Each structure stands twice: as structure tokens, then as C-alpha cells.
Amino acid sequence: MPVRSGWLSPDGQTREDTRLVSFGALTPTSPVTTRSGVLPGSSDGQTRLSGFTLTGVTGTMTATVGPGRAVIQGTDARGAYPLALTESLTLVFADGDAQYGRIDLVVLRVYDDLYDGLGRNEAVVEIVQGTPAATPATPPAPGLSLPLYQVTVPAGAGAGAGAIAWTSAVTGLRTATVGLGGILPVTTDTASGAYPGQYRDLGGQLQRWSGSAWTNYPVLPTWQDWTPSWTTGSGSALPAFGNATVSGRYVKFGTTVHMTFSIAFGSTTAYGTGATTSDNWRFSLPVTAASVQPHLGYAELGVSNTVRATARLYCATTSTFELLVISGQPSAAALANTGAADALTPWTWAAGNVIRGGATYEAAA
């Protein structure tokens, strides 16, 4: 059997000594144990693990398992077993039952007579044969073994037309282990992390263990609700939304903020006054800006399809923006007033009038 294990003879340095001290740099599961698994290699296009790849021979009950390296952890005192399959290995599955199908388990297993009393001291890749049944179940893995694959063996299977359908019969069960601080590749894995700051790659998404849960890393930005507050430059004769319909959404990518907002004024909305520039309307930003930026985005100011105008959003302060009217109306009719939006600009506002806009700007942090 070309499966090799890395322990030494019992003379001098014991097998336990070797197993306990040589794998402290792998993914830990306790102060003295390591995660069992296959060491990653080049991608096979499916599980991103190349070691111990099973390939069935079409039309037969035979498969080969390719070379690979792995670690199987015993008890705390027993230590971890380093294993290597150095050449391809042939496995022959037993013929199927005449009536029922079954599920076989392919495992990488360690026999150690000192602990299991089975009279063997070796590492093997072997088939654990399942029980034929109308609804077959995967057999349990034997002690000190690492499941690699489960293989469905149909009723009546044998060499020839009724052999194992290798393209659909094999389910991969390999799990990975990596060096301490390495990024652990997994496809489906519910195991807890070993330490805060551990990273893993779950199907292409990098995740970090916080100490209590796996979270995507970097944290994926999500859109959030936001309702702007409404004031003026002077803080006197303040406007109030009343029963206006107000909504806003924003998302923050690093120091970049994208935002949208919509305001439909209602029957109890108060607009303040528009006598001076200090009465210019100001709306709060969802996130503090890095500076007083002159251009954030644009908004539509509307009464109807023909009575509307465009405004440019700019920072009044690092936490607020104002609306500067920059267009005429589609009808070419003159606006009542121009400049920054207020109670009288670009017209006298009333219930049903709307402001809808969006912006992108640099956040302070």
C-alpha cells in the first residue's frame, strides 16, 4: 500500500512525541490538536483540492485515487498522523446487491495497534461497504479515518453495462486543512473557526472568524434606509415635513457614499420662508463628508410634468447639502425665482410637489 505515515519507531523519540510536536503550525482545534483534512494543491475545478482525487473507470467497478497529502488527528494525547499517498491507487468496489442499491464510503484510515488493537500499523485508502436497502444510507466512518468520497452502487451493478455510473455516483467529502494563518478552502463547512482572525475561502467568498461567527471579508456593503432631516442655513423659520412622504437609501463602499432620496410634500408640510439666502433649505447627509464638496449629484424639482426643474446638490457643510437650481422649465416658462431651493425657489411650494435625487461623494472616514 503506497500510503505513508510520518511517525518514527518507538525507540528514543516516540511516535506520540513526533505526532504531537510536528503539527503545531497547522489549523488548530485545541491547544494541542489540529484540524484533520487534505492539504490543498492545485484546483481540480470542483472542490479546489487536488489530493486524493477519485477517478472512475467507465464500464467497470474500478476507480483510482490519485496522490495527495493529509493529516488525521487522534485524541489530544495521541497526536496527529501525517499521511501521504505517493502514487495512484486502484480501488475495486464489490458488485451490487441483486435487489437494492447501497452507498459505499471511501476513507483514508490509520491503523495503530497500540491504540486500536487490530494488529496493524499502517495507513490505507479503503472502501467501507454500505448496507443494501430500499433507501440506502452512508455507512459511518471508522475511527481515526478521513472520509474522502461516497459512491452510490446501484442494484445489480457489476462489470459491463450495469457498472457504477461514475459521472453521477460520486459525492466528494474531502475537507481541507492548512497551515496556521493560511486561508482554508472549503465548499460547504459549518465548523466553527479556530481563533479570531482566521480566514477561509467559502466557494470564492473570503470570510473571517470573529470569535463567534464567520463573516464575509471585507464586510460587503449593503444599502440602508436613511431619512434626511430638514433645516435652513439660519435655523429660523424652520421647515417641517409634516405628513410628507420621505424616503432615502444609501450604501458606503470604503470612503465612497452613494445615496438616493425622494420627498413628496403633504398637506401639513411647512416650508419656512424664502426671504434671504439664510433661508436656503438644507438636508442632512447620511454620512459625514470628507470636505465641503461643490458637486454631489442632481435632483428633480417637480410640480407636474411640465412644471419642473433640475438642481445641483452641493455641500453646505460636511453634514448637509443644499439644492442649487440650474435649469429652466421644459415649457420654457420663466421660474418664479432662481438660486438655492427654499420656500419660494424655484416656485412657491405646495402639497404634491416633489424632490427626487441622487448623489455620490467622499466620506470623512
Secondary structure, DSSP 8 states (H G I E B T S, - for coil): --EEE----SSSS-HHHHHHHTTTTB-BSSSS-B--EE---S--SSSS--TT-EEE-TTSSEEEE--EEEEEE--TTT-EEEEEE-S-EEEE-----SS-BEEEEEEEEEEEHHHH-SS-EEEEEEEE----BSS-------SSEEEEEEEEE-TT--SSTTS--HHHHEEE---B--BTTS-EEESS-----SSTT-EEEETTEEEEE-SS-EEESS-----EE----EEESS-SS--B-TT-EEEEEEEEETTEEEEEEEEE--TT-B----SSGGG-EEEE-SS-BSS--S--EEEEEESSSSSEEEEEEEEEETTEEEEEE----TT----S--SB-BTTBSS---TT-EEEEEEEEEB--
